[in-house]
Amino acid sequence: MAKRRIGILTGGGDCPGLNAAIRGVVKACYNLLGEDNVEFVGIAEGYYGLINNDTREMKPREFSGILTLGGTILGSKRTPFKMMKVIEADDVDKVAQMKKTYRDNRLDCLLTLGGNGTHKTANLLSEQGLNVIGLPKTIDNDIWGTSVTFGFHTAVDIATDVLDRIHTTAHSHSRIMLVEIMGNKTGWLTLYAGVAGGADVIILPEIPYDFDKLIESVNRRIDDGKSSFSVIAIAEGALSVEEAALKKKERAKRRAEEGITTATPRLVKQIQAATGFETRAVVPGHMLRGGSPSAYDRVLATKFGARAANLIIKEKYGYSVALVGEVITENPLADAASQTKFVPEDDKVLKTARDIGVSLGV
């Protein structure tokens, strides 16, 4: 059996489960192919390392003890897909350099662990003739074709813990608290954490909020005598109905003039003025990406890694591993890279939120 040389990179933002997925691929390849029949080449800092040939042959011991480790042992760096074909001041043809690194390292296959941008570049390289397999990671859970991405459930757990803790201080001080949760384009993380954390209002990028309706729901809690506090889970990509009607550049210009980058600071001022209640914002930010993966994500990442190993054995390239229902499968990279998975109007968790009386700001 010819020895397989497999390159691995982790692209985009880090998240819990990356190391578990790397371990899953490696252990399955060692077990199914034999340790002497496979070599792994680690590529540092995502596609940046592939462009600059920042690589190293990795030893089996480097994959031990990483199941529970957060972050990525390979390092990660954002290299936007939109810039991949652009030759900048350094005069580097990025696509040509990535192909050269692949050839210079005598790779039989490249594994790319990442989100939307990572998958787009993976598909580009696949179209250029390289053997590529994608593994879907992102706390945003927005990769098309997979029910869940690894990293998502851990982030839900962390965001839920934040909401749990905010409830007690909001109640103690009779405050209205906004918790801004990561999710620039999609609201999966805010929706799931909002329901799990008992948020009174959940504001998603997919459903632009009407401020008057939002205030109605907050005042209703006060008027009904239920409580003198409210907890609002808001995605960082949330938009008002007025903003949603604007073009992206015009929206960005108006926010720059306000001195804000998200809707949250504006809402804090508006809600306090409208209700008379002290209103504060909490932004857990990158804490949602950090720490050890949950048991669910360890299992899911390991399953994805094992599936990738089987694709390597079958020489089935140009695919991204996926979970569809309860089945581990794969989708063409071209499909996974061409669409974003938004929260649909008929989503079951969204329906649950409505059924239990959670306001969506509309």
N, C-alpha and C positions, 0 to 999 in steps of 0.2 A: 504493500500500500504506500503510495506516494505521500510524503509528509505534507500536511496542510499548514499554510502560514496565514494567520487570521489577524487582521488589524482591528483594533477597538478604539473608538473615540466617544467622548461624552460632550455634546454640544449644548449651547444655550445656557440658561440658568440651571443651577444645581437643584436637586431635590432629594428627599429620602428615597432610598431604593436603588439608586444607581449602582452602588457597590454590590448590592444583593443580586442585581441582574447580571453584572459582570461575572460574579462568582457562579451564578447559575449556568451561564454559557460555558465557562471554563470547565467546571466540574462535569457537566454533561458531555462535553467534547472529550475530556480525558477518559471518562468512563466508557463512552461508546466507540471512540476511535483508538484509544490507547494513548497513554501519556507520551510515548515515544513517537507517535504519528501526528502530533499537532504542536505547533508553535504559535505563541501569541505575541503580537507587536503592539505595545501601548503607544498611543498617539496623544501627546500632551496638549491640553487646552483646545480641544475640539478641532474644528476645521483650520484654525490658526496653525496648529501643529502639523496638520496635513499639508498646508501650503508651504510651511517653512521646514518640513522634514524634521520636526522635533519628535523623534521616535526612539523607542528602545525595546529590545527583546526582553520579555518578562519571564521570570522564573516561577515555577509552581508555588513556592512559598509566599510569593507576593499576593496570592489570592486567598490565603488563609486568614481567618479572623476578621473578614470584612463584611460578613452578613449583616451585622448590626450597626455598622459604621455609616454615619451620615456623610453627605457630600459626595465627592468622587476622588478616588485614588489617582485618577489620570489628570485631574484639573479640568476646568472648563472656561471658555471665553466666547463671548458673543461675536459672531462674524455674520452680519446680516446677509440674507439671501439676495436681497436687491443689489448688493454690492459685488456679488460673486463674478459677474461678467464685466464689471467696470474696472478698467485699468486706471489706477490712481497715480499720484505723484511719484510713487516708488517704482512705477513702470513694470509692475508684476502682473502677469497673466495668471490669475488665481486658479482658474480651472486647469490650465496647462500644468501648473506647479503641483496641484493635487494629483493629477494623473501621473506625473513624474515620480512623486513620492511613493505612490502605489506601486509603480513598476520597480523603482530603485530598491524597495523593501521586499520585492518578490512576493507580494501578497496574492493569495488565492481568493480572498474575500475581505470585505470591509464591513464591520458592524458599527452602526451609528445609533447611539442612544440619545434621544432628544425629542423636542416638541415640534411645532409646526415648521419653524425655520429650518431646523435640522433635517426634517423630512423633505423639505423642498430641495435642499442642496443634495441630499442623498439621492433623490430622484434624478436630479441633473447629472450626477455622476453615473448613475445607472444608465441614463440615456447616452452617456459618453462611452459606454461599453465596459464599465467596471462592474464587478460582482459585489452588490451591496444588499445588505439586509438591515432593516430598521427595527428598533425597539421603542415603543411609544412611552415616553416619560413626560409628565408635566403636572404641576399642581392645578393647572387650569382645566384639565380633563377635556380639552377641546379638539383632540385629534379625531378626524373623521374615521369611522369604521370600527372603532373599538368602544365597547361599553364603558371601560374604565382604563385610565392610564396609571402606571405605578407612580407613586408620590402623591396622588390625589387624596387618598383616604387618610394618610398621615397628616396632610395639611388640614383636612376637615377636622380631625381630632384636635389639632392645635388651635384652630380658629374657634372651635366649640368651647375649648377650655377658656379662651379669652372672653367669650361671651358669658360663660358661667360666672367668671370672676367679676365682670363688669356689672352683671345683675345685682350682686350684693352691694357694691359701692353706689350704684345708681339708686337702689332702694334706700340705702342709708341716708343719702343726701337729697333725695327727691329731685334727681337730675334726669335730663334726657341725654342719653349717651349714644353717640354714633360710633360704630366700629367699622373702619374702612378695611375691607378685605381685598387681597390681590385678585385680579381678574380684569384686564384692560378691555377685552373684547367680549368675553363671555362670563356668565354669572354662576356657573356650576358650583364653584367653591362657596360663594356667598349664599346660594340657595340651600345647599346641604347643611352648612354650618348654621345658617339662620334658623332652619327648622330644628336641628339637633340642639341648638343653644337657646331655643325659646324666644327668638327675636320677635318683637311686636310688629316691626315693619322690615321688609326685605326689599332692597332696591337693586335691580339688575340692569346691566347694559342693554339687554334685549327688550326691556320694558321701560321706556322713558317715563320719568315720574312727573306727575302734576302736583305742584307744590300745594295748591289749595286742598286737593284730596288727601295729600300726606298729612297736612295740619288737621284736617277733619278727623282722621283716624287717631292722631295723638290726643286731640282735645276730647274725643269720645271716651277714651280711657279715663281721663281726668273727670269729665262730667258724670260718667257712670259710677264714679267713686271706687273704681277697681284699683286704681293706683295713682300716685302722684309722680310716677317715673315711667319712662319708656326706653327701650333698647332698640336701636335701629342698626341692622346689618346692611351696609352699603358697599357695593363693588367699586373698586377704584375707577372703573370705566363707566360709571353711572352717568346718565344725561337727563336733563330736564326736557320736557316736550319742546320747549323753545329752542334749546341747543340742538336737539335732534333734527330740527328743520334746517339747520345751518350746514354749510359745507365744512369739512374738517379744518381747513386752514382758517376760515372765519371764526370757527369755534375756538381754535387754539389762540387766535389773536385776541379775542375777547377775554379769555381766561388770563392771558399774559398781562392784559391791561388791569385786570383785577388783582394780579399778583398771586394767582392760584394755578395749580396744575390739575386738580380734581375738583369735583363738585362739593366735596365734603366741607371744606372751610366756609364756603358760601352758605351751605345749608345750616351750619352751626349758628351763624349770625341770624339767618332768616327765621329759624325755629325759635330761638331765644326771644327775638323781637315779637314774634307772633303769639307766643304762649306765656311769656313772662317767666318761664322756668329756666334755671341755669342749664346750659347746654354745652357739652364737651365732646371732643372727638378723641378716639384712640386709634392708632395706626400700628398694628403689629408688624406689618411690612415683612422684611426678610426672615423674621422668626418663623414664618409659615413654611419656609424652605429648609429650615435647619433641623438638626438633631437626628436621632435614630429612627429608622422606619418602623411603622407599626407592624404587628404580626401579619395583618392582611397584606400590606405592601411587600413584606418579605416573601410571603408565599406567592403573590402575583408576579413579582419580579423574577423569582426563581422559575416559575412556570414559563414566563416569557423567554428567559434565558435558555431553558431546556428546549423550547420550541425552535429557537434560533439555531441551536446546535443540530437539531434534526433537519432543518432547512439546509444547513451547511453540508451535512452528510449526503443529502439528496441533490446537492448542487442546484437548489431552487432559489435563484437570486432575483432581485428586483421586487421584493416583498417587504411588508412591514407586519410584524407579529401583532395579533389582536385578540381581545376577548369579546366574543359575541354571545350574549346570554351567559351560559356557564361553560361555553366551549372555547378552548384556545385554538386559534386558527391564524390565518394571515390574509392580508389584502394587498393588491398591487400597490407599489410605492406611488405610482402615478395618481391613483385614486386618493390615497391618504394625504398626498401633498397638495391636492388641488382644491380641497374644501376645508372649511372650519366647522366644527360641531357646536352649534349654538344651542342654547336651551330652547326647545320648541314650545309652542303655546300649549300643546297637549301633554307636556311632560308630567309624569305621575307624581313626582315630588312637588312640582309646582301646583298641581291640583290639590294635593294634600295641604299645602300651605293655605290655599284659598278656603278649603273646607273647614279648617280649624280657626278661620277668622284672621289670619295674618294679612296685614295690608301690604300691597305691592306698590303703593303710591299712585294708584290710578282709580 
